[in-house]
Amino acid sequence: MGSGVLNREEAFDLLKRHVKDERFVKHCIAVEAIMRRLAKRLGQDEEVWGLAGLLHDIDYELTRSEPEKHGVMAKDIIGKLVPEHVMKAIMAHNFENTGIQPTSTLDKALIASDAASGLLVACALVMPSKKMDEVKLKTVLRKFKAKDFARGVSRRRIRFCEQIGFTLEDFLDEALKALKDVADALGL
């Protein structure tokens, strides 16, 4: 590792060392893509926001049976390799269990992006081709309202986008475009 902040390649290597399940690696790539796109829209640092998305679940496999530690154990793995506000966002994305409240735009964007990626992937998987390219925004908005679709995806968490200046429709449109850009890496 170089000094200071991890670059994308170093961060991805670190993720792959700690996350063995390919589905979770792909989930992290998806959240990274959404975060980068949001950063660009909001005039924030795309690299830094991308790191938050890429590394947010780095401790998931270690903490699966102890949800209160998810996000907190990440600090032991990542340490000072990311800026402090990125580490806080990673801990706050599981605020329901960690008690670390999301206060910054970065914190709230990560929560919304994390949940939105699950909804969008589920939308792609019900398409005949199982491809992200086939997913249209109107489909995503309809599926968002369908309580029996992707039950594990928190609509309340997706709505955190409204606390950072996006309408639900605009946010899901940006998230969908982001995932279409990385569809090959996601296998979708």
C-alpha positions in Angstrom: 0.0 0.0 0.0 1.2 3.5 -0.8 1.1 6.2 1.8 -2.1 8.0 2.6 -5.3 7.2 0.8 -5.8 3.9 -1.1 -6.1 4.2 -4.8 -8.9 2.2 -6.5 -6.6 -0.7 -7.4 -5.3 -1.1 -3.8 -8.8 -0.7 -2.4 -10.1 -3.5 -4.8 -7.2 -5.8 -3.8 -8.0 -5.2 -0.1 -11.7 -5.9 -0.8 -10.9 -9.2 -2.6 -8.7 -10.3 0.3 -11.6 -9.9 2.8 -14.6 -10.7 0.7 -14.6 -14.1 -0.8 -18.2 -14.3 -2.0 -18.3 -13.0 -5.6 -21.8 -11.7 -5.1 -20.7 -9.4 -2.4 -17.7 -8.2 -4.5 -20.2 -7.4 -7.3 -22.5 -5.6 -4.9 -19.6 -3.4 -3.7 -18.7 -2.6 -7.3 -22.3 -1.6 -7.9 -22.4 0.6 -4.9 -19.1 2.2 -5.9 -20.4 3.0 -9.4 -23.5 4.7 -7.9 -21.4 6.6 -5.4 -19.0 7.9 -8.1 -21.9 9.1 -10.3 -23.5 10.9 -7.3 -20.2 12.5 -6.4 -19.9 13.8 -10.0 -23.5 15.2 -9.8 -22.8 16.8 -6.4 -19.4 18.2 -7.2 -17.7 15.9 -4.7 -14.5 13.8 -5.1 -15.4 10.8 -7.2 -12.4 8.8 -6.0 -13.2 9.3 -2.3 -16.9 8.6 -2.8 -16.0 5.6 -4.9 -13.8 4.2 -2.0 -16.7 4.5 0.4 -18.9 2.5 -2.0 -16.3 -0.1 -2.8 -15.2 -0.8 0.8 -18.5 -0.4 2.7 -19.1 -4.1 3.1 -15.4 -5.2 3.5 -16.2 -6.7 6.9 -19.6 -8.2 6.0 -18.4 -11.8 5.9 -16.7 -11.3 9.3 -19.7 -9.8 10.9 -22.6 -11.7 9.3 -23.6 -13.2 12.7 -22.9 -10.0 14.6 -24.7 -7.2 12.7 -23.9 -4.6 15.4 -20.2 -4.9 14.4 -20.8 -4.5 10.6 -19.1 -1.3 9.5 -17.2 -1.1 12.8 -14.9 -4.0 12.2 -14.1 -2.4 8.8 -12.1 0.2 10.8 -9.7 -2.6 11.9 -9.2 -3.7 8.3 -9.1 -0.3 6.6 -7.6 1.8 9.5 -6.2 5.0 8.2 -6.1 4.0 4.6 -9.1 6.1 3.8 -10.1 9.6 5.0 -11.8 9.8 8.3 -15.1 10.9 6.8 -15.1 7.8 4.5 -14.6 5.6 7.5 -17.5 7.3 9.3 -19.8 6.8 6.3 -18.9 3.1 6.2 -19.8 2.8 9.9 -22.9 4.9 9.5 -24.3 2.9 6.6 -25.3 0.3 9.2 -26.5 3.0 11.7 -29.5 0.9 12.7 -27.0 -1.6 14.4 -23.9 0.6 15.0 -25.7 3.6 16.5 -23.4 5.8 14.4 -25.8 8.3 12.9 -25.6 9.4 9.2 -25.1 13.1 9.2 -23.1 14.0 6.1 -24.1 14.0 2.5 -21.6 11.2 2.0 -23.1 9.1 4.8 -26.6 9.5 3.4 -25.5 8.9 -0.2 -23.9 5.6 0.8 -27.1 4.4 2.6 -29.2 5.2 -0.4 -26.8 3.7 -2.9 -26.4 0.5 -1.0 -30.1 -0.1 -0.9 -30.7 1.1 -4.5 -28.1 -1.3 -5.9 -30.1 -4.2 -4.5 -33.4 -3.0 -6.1 -31.7 -2.4 -9.4 -30.0 -5.8 -9.5 -33.3 -7.4 -8.6 -34.9 -5.5 -11.5 -32.3 -6.8 -13.9 -32.7 -10.4 -12.7 -36.4 -10.5 -13.6 -35.8 -9.3 -17.1 -35.9 -12.0 -19.8 -32.3 -11.4 -20.7 -31.2 -10.8 -17.0 -29.4 -7.8 -18.3 -29.2 -4.3 -16.8 -29.5 -2.8 -20.3 -33.1 -4.0 -20.5 -34.1 -2.2 -17.3 -36.0 1.0 -17.8 -36.5 3.7 -15.1 -40.3 3.3 -15.2 -39.9 -0.4 -14.4 -37.6 0.5 -11.4 -40.2 3.0 -10.1 -43.0 0.5 -10.4 -40.9 -2.2 -8.6 -40.0 0.4 -5.9 -43.7 0.7 -5.1 -44.3 -3.1 -5.2 -43.9 -4.1 -1.6 -43.7 -7.8 -2.5 -40.8 -7.2 -4.9 -37.2 -7.5 -3.5 -38.6 -7.5 0.1 -35.1 -7.3 1.6 -34.5 -3.9 0.0 -35.3 -1.1 2.3 -37.3 1.6 0.5 -36.8 3.9 3.5 -33.0 3.6 3.0 -33.3 4.4 -0.7 -35.3 7.5 0.3 -32.2 8.9 2.0 -31.5 10.3 -1.5 -34.2 12.9 -0.7 -32.0 14.2 2.2 -29.2 15.0 -0.2 -31.1 16.9 -2.8 -32.4 14.2 -5.2 -36.0 13.3 -6.0 -36.5 9.5 -5.9 -36.9 9.4 -9.6 -33.8 11.4 -10.4 -31.7 9.3 -7.9 -32.9 6.0 -9.3 -32.2 7.2 -12.8 -28.6 8.1 -11.8 -28.2 4.8 -10.0 -29.6 2.9 -13.0 -27.2 4.7 -15.4 -24.3 4.0 -13.1 -25.1 0.2 -13.0 -25.5 0.1 -16.8 -22.0 1.6 -17.0 -20.5 -1.3 -15.0 -23.0 -4.1 -16.1 -20.1 -6.2 -17.5 -18.3 -6.2 -14.2 -21.6 -7.2 -12.5 -22.3 -10.0 -15.0 -25.5 -8.2 -15.8 
